[in-house]
Amino acid sequence: MPNLPISQLPELLSSAITSNTEFAVAEGGTTYRVKQSSLNPYPNVIGFFSQTGTTEFISGTTEQSIIGPGIGTLSVGANQFRPGDTFSLTLRGHLSNNNDSLQIRVKSDSVILADSGAVNYNTSADELLFALDLTFQILSIGGPGVASIRTKGFWRTVKNSNFTVNGYSFESLNNTTFDTTDGNDLGITIQFDATDTSTYIYTEFLVLNKIY
């Protein structure tokens, strides 16, 4: 490659940096080749997205996104995933549910990574703080049928009046339709089985980090 100004060099995305990525480092008049594993032997936690706005109240029987506006990105470009890449997502908001069923779907574009199924989650219509925690791990990369991703989700609420904790978990392994050779945009949706003025959800906080 000819000598180019920094502004004209191709950009290496942070999501593509691995322990074998090499950098040029100048020391005492000599330029050395140094690997990322030497500069930082431990994996960096990389912030991808932080929700900064609250969603509208979400209700009814139509599948709807529960991700609000924020800064950063929920996207990973084509061929940017590496085996072992692991992501953690923390989502917080409020739920009021008058004995209706809800269903959470975690998606990459239209590809379903995990599906809670229909869960009857009665909060006696109280507006409770809820927590949804998701972990994603890339097991292998490639096209559909070759790429593989594992997703685990944990949902819980706490009733302040009597300290009752309720929750459930769900998980999935997608090794059939997941594709790392194309861009992936993360989405999380919710769908209720009834339209009820006392059944709704809204989210205020979401952080997506790359943890390995």
Secondary structure, 3 states (H helix, E strand, C coil): CCCCCHHHCCCCCHHHCCCCCEEEEEECCEEEEEEHHHHCCCCCCEEEEEECCCCCCECCCCCEECCCCEEECCEECCCCCCCCCEEEEEEEEEEECCCCEEEEEEEECCEEEEECCCEECCCCCCCEEEEEEEEEEEEECCCCCCCEEEEEEEEEEEECCCCEEEEEEEEEEECCCCCCCCCEEEEEEEEECCCCCCCEEEEEEEEEEECC
